[in-house]
Amino acid sequence: MVRGSVLRGGMMRLGKGILLGAMALAAGMAWAQQQGADLPTMVQAQAGDARAQFHMGLACLTGQGMAQNYTMARAWFEKAAQQGLPEAAFNVGEMYEQGLGVEKDDSAAALWYRKAADQGFREAQFSLGVLLEAGRGGAKDPALAAEYYRKAADQGLAAAQFNLGILYDYGQGVAQDPAQAAEWYRKAAEQGLARAAYNLGSMYAMGQGVGRDQAEAYFWLAVAAESWSGEQHEQAAKARDALGVRLTPEQLAAAQLRVKKWMEERAK
């Protein structure tokens, strides 16, 4: 049974932040007011309030309450980041990684992500780990990627827990340790991450890192199948059904009831 691959997801990262000068920001303030931006927030942002600057950046980025403008969004995020707001640094990194208003630049993204990550911002820690693992924006460094994944995983970020599980599963950047892999998959699966549920189920089916347990394997594969659609659903459902025929009628009924209760609880 083949387990899922590492999660790759856009989060925000750091680099050559292009700072706009005071004249450009002043012009931007006038533009923002014309576009209907919230005046009190604008005044606070112009006065140097980091949180207001961040919210101005979000308004410009998303176009909520005003016209979308990536250049002004990055300018406000950078102003807030200069004052130590990690989520602002993260957003600048994301703009570089995604190429929002700038040319895509993984090196710049990594710099901004690191700035936020070193302040403990878990999404930035995860995103920096993704870049480090893949060797995007710098040298490939799975060991350092594991460190950043762990920082985010310890703060409860399911995607980071899953990726750390992958590294332990395949011995990339850390010593191979199926038991550690299963534990991190479990933490992510318990938060509803379907890929982690699928991998954990497959480990129970094969007895890797955990004791072999067909009923437990059925449960986690069923959770993955219920959470997915399309080809992923079919893959998980096929693996689930292959295990189902090995269970006694009582075991199967108990596992199916457990899945039903799990999905109902997740839907609340």
Secondary structure, 3 states (H helix, E strand, C coil): CCCCCCCCCCCCCECCCCCCCHHHHHHHHHHHHHCCCCHHHHHHHHCCCHHHHHHHHHHHHHCCCCCCCHHHHHHHHHHHHHCCCHHHHHHHHHHHHHCCCCCCCHHHHHHHHHHHHCCCCHHHHHHHHHHHHHCCCCCCCHHHHHHHHHHHHHCCCHHHHHHHHHHHHHCCCCCCCHHHHHHHHHHHHCCCCHHHHHHHHHHHHHCCCCCCCHHHHHHHHHHHHHHCCHHHHHHHHHHHHHHHCCCCHHHHHHHHHHHHHHHHHHHC
